Amino acid sequence: MFDVLSPDGLSIDPESCYPDLEAAHAAAQAFAQRYVVQGYYWSAQWERIPVDEIAGRCRVVQAMEDE
């Protein structure tokens, strides 16, 4: 299982994990599409990230197992 972290390092969907890398990358693309109208993602570090760079700035990580 995989999770996708935003450019700020937060899960893009805290309630979901993705079964494979393909699904995780698709989720990162869908996350980036949320910002098309605005034209950019504004990070917590005051960085303006253009829409076409958002998905590439997301990180796919292995999800932590619930104990």
C-alpha positions as CSV (number, residue, x, y, z in Angstrom):
1,M,0.0,0.0,0.0
2,F,1.2,3.5,-0.8
3,D,0.4,7.0,0.4
4,V,0.9,10.3,-1.6
5,L,2.3,13.3,0.2
6,S,1.7,16.8,-0.9
7,P,4.6,19.2,-1.5
8,D,4.2,20.2,2.1
9,G,4.6,16.6,3.3
10,L,1.0,16.0,4.3
11,S,-1.1,13.1,2.9
12,I,-3.3,14.3,0.1
13,D,-6.1,12.0,1.4
14,P,-5.5,11.0,5.0
15,E,-8.3,8.4,4.8
16,S,-7.1,6.6,1.7
17,C,-4.1,4.5,0.6
18,Y,-3.4,3.2,-2.9
19,P,-2.8,-0.4,-3.7
20,D,0.1,0.2,-6.2
21,L,2.4,2.8,-7.6
22,E,0.2,3.3,-10.7
23,A,-2.8,4.3,-8.5
24,A,-0.6,6.5,-6.3
25,H,0.7,8.4,-9.3
26,A,-2.8,8.8,-10.7
27,A,-3.9,10.2,-7.3
28,A,-1.0,12.7,-7.4
29,Q,-2.1,13.8,-10.9
30,A,-5.7,14.2,-9.7
31,F,-4.5,16.2,-6.7
32,A,-2.6,18.6,-9.0
33,Q,-5.8,19.0,-11.1
34,R,-7.5,20.6,-8.1
35,Y,-5.3,23.7,-8.6
36,V,-5.8,24.2,-12.4
37,V,-8.2,27.2,-12.0
38,Q,-5.9,28.8,-9.4
39,G,-2.9,28.1,-11.5
40,Y,-0.5,27.1,-8.7
41,Y,-0.1,25.4,-5.3
42,W,1.0,27.7,-2.5
43,S,3.2,25.8,-0.1
44,A,3.6,26.4,3.7
45,Q,7.1,27.6,2.9
46,W,5.7,30.4,0.8
47,E,6.6,28.7,-2.4
48,R,4.4,29.1,-5.5
49,I,4.4,25.8,-7.4
50,P,3.0,25.9,-10.9
51,V,0.3,23.4,-11.7
52,D,2.5,21.5,-14.2
53,E,5.0,20.8,-11.4
54,I,2.7,19.9,-8.5
55,A,2.4,16.1,-9.2
56,G,6.1,15.9,-9.6
57,R,6.7,17.6,-6.2
58,C,4.4,15.1,-4.5
59,R,6.1,12.1,-2.9
60,V,4.8,8.5,-3.0
61,V,5.7,6.6,0.2
62,Q,5.0,3.2,1.5
63,A,1.9,3.4,3.8
64,M,2.4,2.7,7.5
65,E,0.6,-0.5,8.6
66,D,-2.1,0.0,11.3
67,E,-1.2,-1.9,14.5
